[in-house]
Amino acid sequence: MKKFAGLLTAAVLTALTLAGCASSGAAGSADATAEHPLVLNLAHNLAETHITSIALQEFADRVEEKSNGRIQIKIFPNGTLGSETEVLEQLMAGVVDMTRVSAPGLATYNEGYHTFGLPYIFDDNENYYKVMGSEQMGEFFRSSEADGFVTLTYYTSGSRSFYTIDRPIRTPEDLNGLKIRVQDMKSQTDMLKALGGTPVAMAMGDVYTALQTGIIDGTENNETALTTGMHGEICKFYSVDQHTMIPDVLVIATDTWEKLSEEDRQLLIDTAKESTENHIEKWEQTVAEAVETATNDMGVTFIEDVDKEAFRSATADMIESYKSQYPKVGDVLEIINSVE
């Protein structure tokens, strides 16, 4: 009851905040002009300096430019309107128009999105980019109108690997007895259990202190967390097992989608895709810089001789279980396996 009251209060406050931003805007894109634009709000919890935040701002700027000012996107970063989960709930309630969310966070509304939290479903980075940018995946992204949202594009957040304070992880057996922080997602806790470790779900902001005080023995993330989160100050072994490649996705509420003409829907899709392509190049550069800084300035050792096949084998039953529990997961896996 208290949680519901808190969410209701947050939604009311958000609605009041956004009402002032869009009170003079057009009701739909067909009636919008530069003087009387359709104003959409996009909320997320990333810092403004984050590489994906920059991509979102570029997307917003280009939409305004391409629409000659008819469509304007106002961005609320830094968790201004709430956590990732709270903003997604606001989007489903019609309070927020757009948000950026980790793809498995959408599984509450469309079970197919569980797929993106599963381990080893992509062969490598090349396969990941080819699949995620494919027309087949685009069709899946746009198939969820009845679920309350439409996905416009994805943004890579790299491959995730285990890193620990004082020992390398080369095989699943090396995780036995270790407490490892994971994202608060069913797929992530299930994965770590399958690998023999003890999952500890916690917010990203709590990880540094938990590592420092020994509450956890390690965590898992992409390489940039070593530097942006300063985890490399404590964790000295980054084991490149690359168990998951979990994308971020940019979604728009179905109610908002229906306010757009067909031409403007395509404008948003095309512009979002452009922002993704620019983001990929910058992401690869950012990862390279993080590895260099972590190695040279923080003393992190990158472990490359990881037995990935052992990890893949240990989690194979988990993937089959998800296919049985969630039929749409099987559909998405078919898309992934069909793209050549």
C-alpha positions in Angstrom: 0.0 0.0 0.0 2.8 2.4 0.9 4.6 1.6 -2.4 1.4 2.3 -4.3 0.9 5.6 -2.5 4.5 6.6 -3.2 4.2 5.8 -6.9 0.9 7.7 -7.1 2.5 10.7 -5.4 5.5 10.5 -7.8 3.2 10.3 -10.8 1.2 13.3 -9.7 4.3 15.4 -9.1 5.7 14.3 -12.5 2.4 15.2 -14.2 2.5 18.6 -12.6 6.1 19.2 -13.7 5.4 18.1 -17.3 2.1 20.0 -17.5 4.0 23.3 -17.4 6.3 22.1 -20.2 3.7 21.1 -22.7 0.6 23.1 -21.8 0.9 25.3 -24.9 1.9 22.5 -27.3 -0.1 20.9 -30.1 -2.2 17.8 -29.4 -0.8 15.8 -32.3 1.9 16.1 -35.0 -0.6 16.7 -37.8 -1.6 20.0 -36.2 1.9 21.0 -35.0 3.8 24.0 -36.3 7.1 25.6 -35.3 5.1 28.2 -33.4 2.8 25.6 -31.9 4.9 22.4 -31.6 4.1 19.0 -30.3 6.3 18.8 -27.2 7.3 15.3 -26.0 9.1 14.6 -22.7 11.8 12.0 -22.5 13.0 11.0 -19.0 15.9 8.8 -18.0 18.2 8.2 -15.1 21.6 8.6 -16.8 24.0 11.5 -16.1 24.0 14.2 -18.8 27.7 13.3 -19.5 27.0 9.6 -20.1 27.6 8.6 -23.7 24.0 7.3 -24.1 22.7 10.6 -22.7 24.6 12.4 -25.4 23.1 10.2 -28.0 19.6 10.9 -26.7 20.3 14.7 -26.8 21.5 14.3 -30.4 18.3 12.4 -31.3 16.2 15.2 -29.8 18.1 17.9 -31.6 17.8 16.1 -34.9 14.1 15.5 -34.5 13.5 19.2 -34.0 15.7 20.0 -37.0 14.2 17.5 -39.3 10.6 18.4 -38.4 11.4 22.1 -38.8 10.6 22.7 -35.2 7.2 21.0 -35.3 8.2 18.3 -32.9 10.3 19.1 -29.8 11.7 16.7 -27.3 12.4 17.9 -23.8 14.8 15.7 -21.9 14.8 15.1 -18.1 18.0 13.3 -17.2 19.7 12.3 -14.0 16.6 10.5 -12.6 14.8 13.9 -12.2 11.4 12.2 -12.6 12.3 9.0 -10.8 14.1 5.7 -11.1 14.2 3.7 -14.3 11.3 1.5 -13.1 9.3 4.5 -11.9 9.7 6.4 -15.2 8.7 3.3 -17.1 5.5 3.0 -15.0 4.8 6.7 -15.6 5.2 6.0 -19.4 2.7 3.2 -19.2 0.3 5.5 -17.2 0.6 8.1 -20.0 2.5 10.7 -17.9 5.8 10.4 -19.6 6.1 10.2 -23.4 9.5 8.5 -23.9 12.3 6.9 -21.9 15.5 5.0 -22.1 15.5 1.7 -20.3 17.6 -1.5 -20.1 15.8 -3.9 -22.4 14.9 -6.6 -19.9 13.1 -4.0 -17.8 10.3 -4.2 -20.5 9.7 -7.9 -19.8 7.0 -6.9 -17.3 5.0 -5.7 -20.2 6.2 -7.9 -23.0 7.8 -11.2 -22.1 9.9 -11.3 -25.2 12.2 -8.7 -23.7 13.4 -11.3 -21.2 15.5 -12.5 -24.1 18.0 -9.6 -23.9 19.0 -10.6 -20.4 20.0 -14.1 -21.3 23.6 -15.2 -21.5 25.5 -16.0 -24.7 22.6 -15.4 -27.2 25.0 -13.4 -29.5 28.2 -14.9 -31.0 30.2 -11.7 -30.8 30.0 -7.9 -31.2 29.6 -8.2 -35.0 26.7 -10.6 -34.6 25.1 -8.4 -32.0 25.2 -5.3 -34.1 23.9 -7.1 -37.2 21.0 -8.7 -35.3 20.0 -5.6 -33.3 20.1 -3.4 -36.4 18.2 -5.9 -38.6 14.8 -5.3 -40.1 13.5 -8.4 -38.3 14.4 -7.0 -35.0 12.9 -3.6 -36.0 9.6 -5.4 -36.7 9.7 -6.9 -33.2 10.5 -3.5 -31.7 7.4 -2.0 -33.4 5.1 -4.9 -32.5 4.3 -4.0 -29.0 1.7 -1.2 -29.4 -0.9 -3.3 -27.6 1.5 -3.6 -24.7 1.7 0.1 -24.2 4.9 1.1 -25.9 6.9 1.0 -29.1 10.7 0.7 -29.2 12.3 3.1 -31.6 15.9 1.9 -31.4 18.6 0.3 -29.2 21.8 1.6 -27.8 24.7 -0.7 -27.1 25.9 -0.9 -23.5 28.7 -3.4 -24.4 29.3 -6.9 -23.2 29.2 -7.6 -19.5 31.9 -9.6 -17.7 32.7 -10.5 -14.1 35.3 -8.6 -12.2 36.4 -9.3 -8.6 38.5 -7.8 -5.9 41.3 -10.4 -5.6 40.9 -13.3 -8.0 40.3 -14.0 -11.6 37.3 -15.9 -12.9 38.2 -18.3 -15.7 35.6 -21.0 -15.2 32.1 -21.2 -13.6 33.7 -23.1 -10.7 35.7 -20.0 -9.8 32.4 -18.3 -8.8 31.6 -20.9 -6.2 31.1 -19.2 -2.8 31.4 -15.7 -4.2 28.8 -13.0 -3.6 28.4 -11.1 -6.9 26.3 -8.0 -7.5 23.8 -8.3 -10.3 21.2 -6.1 -11.8 17.8 -6.5 -10.2 16.5 -8.6 -13.0 15.2 -12.2 -12.9 17.4 -13.2 -15.8 20.5 -12.0 -14.0 19.9 -13.7 -10.7 19.0 -16.9 -12.5 22.2 -16.7 -14.5 24.4 -16.4 -11.5 22.7 -19.2 -9.7 23.2 -21.4 -12.8 26.9 -20.5 -12.7 27.3 -21.4 -9.1 27.7 -17.9 -7.5 25.5 -16.1 -5.0 23.6 -13.2 -6.7 23.2 -10.0 -4.7 20.8 -7.6 -6.5 21.5 -3.9 -5.7 21.5 -0.5 -7.3 24.5 0.6 -9.2 25.1 3.5 -6.9 25.6 1.1 -3.9 28.2 -1.1 -5.6 31.4 0.8 -4.8 30.7 0.8 -1.0 29.6 -2.8 -1.1 32.9 -3.8 -2.7 34.9 -1.6 -0.4 33.3 -3.1 2.8 33.3 -6.7 1.6 29.6 -7.1 1.4 30.2 -8.4 -2.1 33.2 -10.1 -3.6 32.7 -8.8 -7.1 30.2 -7.6 -9.7 29.6 -7.7 -13.4 29.4 -4.9 -16.0 31.0 -3.6 -19.1 34.6 -2.1 -19.0 33.5 1.5 -18.5 32.2 0.8 -15.0 35.8 0.3 -13.9 36.4 4.0 -14.5 33.1 5.8 -14.4 32.1 3.9 -11.2 35.7 3.8 -10.0 35.3 0.1 -9.4 38.8 -0.4 -10.7 40.1 1.1 -7.5 39.0 -2.0 -5.7 38.5 -4.8 -8.2 41.8 -5.8 -9.7 40.8 -8.7 -12.0 38.4 -8.2 -15.0 37.7 -11.6 -16.5 36.5 -11.2 -20.1 33.8 -13.8 -20.2 31.3 -11.5 -22.0 28.3 -13.4 -20.6 25.6 -11.0 -21.7 25.2 -8.1 -24.2 22.2 -6.2 -22.7 21.0 -3.3 -24.9 19.4 -0.1 -23.7 16.3 0.8 -25.7 14.5 4.0 -26.5 10.8 3.6 -26.1 7.7 5.8 -26.8 4.3 5.3 -25.2 1.6 3.9 -27.4 -0.7 6.9 -26.5 2.0 9.2 -27.8 2.8 7.1 -30.8 -0.8 7.5 -31.8 -0.5 11.3 -31.8 2.0 11.0 -34.7 1.3 10.9 -38.4 2.8 8.0 -40.4 5.4 10.4 -41.8 6.4 11.6 -38.3 6.6 8.1 -37.0 9.0 7.3 -39.7 10.9 10.5 -38.9 11.4 9.4 -35.3 12.4 5.8 -36.3 15.0 7.0 -38.9 16.4 9.7 -36.6 16.7 7.2 -33.7 18.5 4.7 -36.0 21.0 7.5 -37.0 21.7 8.2 -33.3 22.4 4.5 -32.7 24.9 4.4 -35.5 26.7 7.4 -34.2 26.6 6.0 -30.7 28.2 2.7 -31.7 31.4 4.4 -32.9 31.7 6.5 -29.8 31.0 3.5 -27.5 33.8 1.5 -29.0 36.2 4.4 -28.4 34.9 4.9 -24.9 35.5 1.2 -24.0 39.1 1.3 -25.4 39.8 4.4 -23.3 38.4 2.7 -20.2 40.5 -0.4 -20.7 43.6 1.8 -21.1 42.9 3.8 -18.0 42.0 0.8 -15.9 45.1 -1.0 -16.9 47.7 1.8 -16.7 46.2 4.0 -13.9 44.2 1.6 -11.7 46.3 -1.6 -11.9 43.5 -3.8 -13.3 44.5 -7.0 -14.9 42.3 -8.1 -17.8 41.9 -11.9 -17.9 41.5 -13.1 -21.5 41.9 -16.9 -21.2 38.4 -17.5 -20.0 36.6 -20.8 -20.8 33.6 -19.2 -22.5 32.3 -22.6 -23.6 32.1 -23.8 -20.0 30.0 -20.7 -19.1 27.8 -21.2 -22.2 27.3 -24.9 -21.3 26.5 -24.1 -17.6 23.7 -21.7 -18.7 22.2 -23.7 -21.6 19.5 -25.2 -19.4 18.5 -21.8 -18.2 17.9 -20.6 -21.8 15.7 -23.6 -22.5 13.8 -23.0 -19.3 13.1 -19.4 -20.4 11.9 -20.6 -23.8 9.4 -22.9 -22.0 8.2 -20.3 -19.5 8.0 -17.4 -21.9 7.0 -18.5 -25.5 7.8 -15.0 -26.9 11.5 -15.6 -25.8 11.6 -18.4 -28.3 10.3 -16.1 -31.0 13.0 -13.5 -30.3 15.7 -16.1 -30.2 14.5 -17.3 -33.6 15.0 -13.8 -34.9 18.5 -13.7 -33.5 19.4 -17.0 -35.0 17.9 -16.2 -38.4 20.0 -13.1 -39.1 23.0 -13.9 -41.1 
